[in-house]
């Protein structure tokens, strides 16, 4: 059985895994009470926390199949992140992804990485790599997360951008790695990521990101290490 959380008492139930950290980042950024950012807790046989944010869902903990199906039925998320091996959910397709840890090549000299300047300049780069990104939703979310100290934006030479979604327990998770189309193939992404890794390593923080199948080869090529793999589940109706 699962129940909508009316307060943040569930915070101590969140794990120190990627899934728990991601849910914690939304809790820190938004708290409870927003209709588009809802938290659910497991009761009885299920033990954990579920998040549904703007149609994306994350599961942290152990939930019965019955409770997961119930959650999918009334929340109807576009995608679901959940730990463990591949599972079958009616109406969803599983896509393998790999979490890569950033590395810095021996002898690499870090270059300047700007952070938190014009949001619109970042969005121009992000949109070129992720054309499905909705500007209004992106702006509201990143503004909120930045204001609460959860996320940061990094830019390399005005042509490449990376978003730190959260940083907990000496681990920073990144996404939305993008380079302007006319500047691709010049090594900008790898130089940006190496430089970010070097900067964070000085603070004792490791960095990671998820790669879908079409990007796995790139991260292997630049020497990033594979940490673990899982599946993300996409609604077939939204494919």
C-alpha positions in Angstrom: 0.0 0.0 0.0 1.2 3.5 -0.7 0.1 6.8 0.6 0.6 10.5 -0.4 3.1 12.2 1.9 1.7 15.2 3.6 4.9 16.2 5.3 8.7 15.5 5.0 8.8 12.9 7.7 9.8 10.3 5.1 13.2 12.0 4.5 15.1 9.5 6.8 13.7 6.6 4.7 15.6 7.7 1.6 18.6 5.6 0.7 22.1 6.9 -0.3 21.7 5.4 -3.7 21.2 7.5 -6.9 17.4 7.0 -6.6 17.2 8.2 -3.0 19.5 11.1 -3.7 17.4 12.2 -6.7 14.2 12.1 -4.6 16.0 14.1 -1.9 17.0 16.7 -4.4 13.4 17.4 -5.2 12.4 17.4 -1.6 15.1 20.0 -0.8 14.1 22.1 -3.8 10.3 22.0 -3.5 9.3 20.4 -0.2 5.8 18.9 -0.1 2.6 20.5 -1.2 3.0 21.1 -5.0 0.6 19.2 -7.2 3.3 18.7 -9.9 5.8 17.3 -7.3 4.3 14.6 -5.2 5.9 12.2 -2.8 4.4 8.8 -1.8 5.5 6.5 1.0 5.2 2.7 1.2 3.1 1.1 3.9 2.8 -2.5 5.0 4.7 -4.8 2.6 6.2 -1.9 0.7 9.0 0.2 2.2 10.4 3.2 0.4 9.5 6.5 -1.3 8.1 7.3 -4.7 8.3 10.6 -6.5 6.2 11.9 -9.4 7.4 15.2 -10.9 5.9 16.6 -14.0 5.2 13.2 -15.4 8.5 11.6 -14.4 8.7 9.1 -11.6 11.5 7.7 -9.3 11.2 4.7 -7.0 13.6 4.3 -4.0 13.1 1.2 -1.8 11.2 -2.0 -2.0 7.7 -2.0 -3.3 5.4 -4.8 -4.1 4.4 -5.3 -7.8 0.9 -4.5 -6.8 1.8 -1.1 -5.4 4.0 -0.2 -8.3 1.1 -1.1 -10.7 -1.2 1.0 -8.6 1.2 3.9 -8.7 1.6 3.7 -12.4 -2.2 3.5 -12.8 -3.1 6.7 -11.0 0.1 8.8 -11.7 0.6 7.6 -15.3 4.2 8.9 -15.5 5.9 9.3 -18.9 8.9 7.4 -17.5 9.9 5.5 -14.4 13.4 5.1 -12.7 13.6 2.1 -10.4 16.5 -0.1 -9.3 17.0 -3.7 -9.9 16.9 -5.9 -13.0 14.7 -5.6 -16.0 11.0 -5.8 -15.1 7.8 -5.8 -17.2 5.2 -3.1 -16.7 2.2 -3.1 -19.0 2.3 0.0 -21.2 6.0 0.6 -20.7 9.2 -0.4 -22.5 12.5 -0.9 -20.8 15.6 0.9 -22.1 19.0 0.0 -20.7 21.3 2.7 -19.5 24.7 2.9 -17.7 25.9 5.1 -15.0 29.4 6.4 -15.9 31.8 7.9 -13.4 33.9 10.8 -14.6 37.6 10.4 -14.9 40.5 12.8 -15.7 43.2 11.6 -18.1 46.8 11.7 -16.7 48.4 15.0 -17.6 45.1 16.8 -18.5 45.2 20.5 -17.8 41.8 21.7 -16.7 40.2 24.6 -18.6 37.9 27.3 -17.3 34.3 26.3 -16.7 31.8 29.1 -16.1 28.9 28.5 -13.8 25.5 30.0 -13.2 25.5 32.8 -15.8 22.6 33.6 -18.2 20.0 30.8 -18.1 18.8 31.6 -21.6 22.3 31.1 -22.9 22.4 27.7 -21.3 19.0 26.8 -22.7 20.1 27.6 -26.2 22.8 24.9 -25.9 20.6 22.4 -24.1 17.7 22.8 -26.6 20.1 22.0 -29.5 20.9 18.7 -27.9 17.5 17.9 -26.3 15.0 19.5 -28.7 12.0 18.0 -26.7 12.9 20.3 -23.7 10.1 22.7 -22.9 11.5 26.1 -22.1 8.9 27.2 -19.5 9.1 23.9 -17.5 12.9 23.9 -17.7 13.1 27.5 -16.6 10.8 27.1 -13.6 12.5 23.9 -12.5 16.2 25.0 -12.8 15.4 28.4 -11.3 13.8 26.8 -8.3 16.6 24.2 -7.9 19.3 26.9 -8.2 17.6 29.1 -5.7 17.5 26.4 -3.2 21.2 25.4 -3.8 20.4 22.0 -5.3 21.6 22.4 -8.9 24.2 24.3 -10.8 24.8 25.0 -14.5 28.3 24.8 -16.1 29.3 26.2 -19.5 32.4 25.7 -21.6 33.5 28.4 -24.1 29.8 29.4 -24.8 29.4 26.2 -26.9 28.9 23.4 -24.4 26.7 23.1 -21.3 26.3 20.5 -18.4 23.8 20.5 -15.5 24.6 19.3 -12.0 21.3 18.1 -10.9 22.3 17.4 -7.3 25.3 16.8 -5.0 25.1 14.6 -1.9 27.5 12.5 0.1 30.5 13.5 -2.1 28.7 12.5 -5.3 27.5 14.9 -8.0 25.0 13.8 -10.7 25.1 15.5 -14.1 22.7 15.5 -17.0 21.8 17.5 -20.1 25.3 17.4 -21.6 25.0 19.3 -24.8 27.2 21.0 -27.5 26.0 23.4 -30.2 25.6 21.5 -33.5 28.2 23.6 -35.4 30.8 23.0 -32.7 30.4 19.2 -32.4 33.3 16.9 -33.2 35.9 19.3 -31.8 36.3 17.7 -28.3 34.3 20.3 -26.4 32.2 17.9 -24.5 35.1 15.8 -23.3 37.2 18.8 -22.4 34.3 20.3 -20.4 33.6 17.0 -18.6 37.3 16.4 -17.8 37.6 20.0 -16.4 34.4 19.6 -14.3 35.8 16.3 -13.0 39.1 17.9 -12.1 37.4 20.8 -10.3 35.1 18.5 -8.2 38.0 16.0 -7.5 39.8 18.8 -5.7 36.8 19.0 -3.3 36.8 15.2 -2.9 33.6 14.8 -4.9 33.1 12.2 -7.6 30.8 12.8 -10.6 28.5 10.6 -12.6 25.9 10.6 -15.4 23.6 8.2 -17.1 24.1 7.3 -20.8 21.5 5.7 -23.0 22.6 3.1 -25.7 23.4 5.7 -28.4 25.8 7.6 -26.1 27.5 4.7 -24.3 30.3 4.4 -26.9 31.3 8.0 -26.4 31.7 7.8 -22.7 33.7 4.6 -23.0 35.9 6.2 -25.6 36.8 9.1 -23.3 37.7 6.8 -20.5 34.7 7.1 -18.1 34.3 4.1 -15.9 31.1 2.1 -15.8 29.5 2.1 -12.3 26.3 0.2 -12.7 23.4 -0.3 -15.2 19.7 -0.3 -14.8 16.6 0.3 -17.0 14.5 3.3 -17.4 10.9 2.6 -18.4 9.2 4.8 -21.0 5.4 4.9 -21.5 4.7 3.2 -24.9 1.9 5.7 -25.5 4.4 8.6 -25.3 6.9 7.0 -27.6 
